């Protein structure tokens, strides 16, 4: 099984487990003399089996990510880099929005009278937007590289 296939299965297992959990909670109690729509005990057993499979899959994915190489490191290194790039992008974009007054104009509208206070940007908005665009491009490139490698490497066995 390729790493990408394991990642897809992990996503499906997580969704399935959440769905079963919701069904457990919906059927955990019922009125005396009534029957629940589904057997909560059976659902709980199904949920535990799904979690056991999920744990095995996550362990194998993590081992593979730590061993598979991408560029000058491992997939784990690339994932860490991507996560930090996303944080940088979010912070720089938020700073540009704040400096441009984007949030303020929505709340209070543009200045109505000449006597109202004028707000001046303390940060270079255009430069921040350009930096955010560059970071977004780097994120896309790292994502593409990770996806490429996900289809090249086989999942490490137990």
Secondary structure, DSSP 4 states (H G I P E B T S, - for coil): -BHHHHHHHHHHHHHHHHHHHHHHHHHS---TT---SS-HHHHHHHHHHHHHHHHHHHHHHHHHHHHSEETTEEHHHHHHHHHHHHHHHHHHHHHHHHHHTHHHHHHH-S--STTSPPP--SS-HHHHHHHHHHHHHHHHHHHHHHHHHHHHSBPPP-
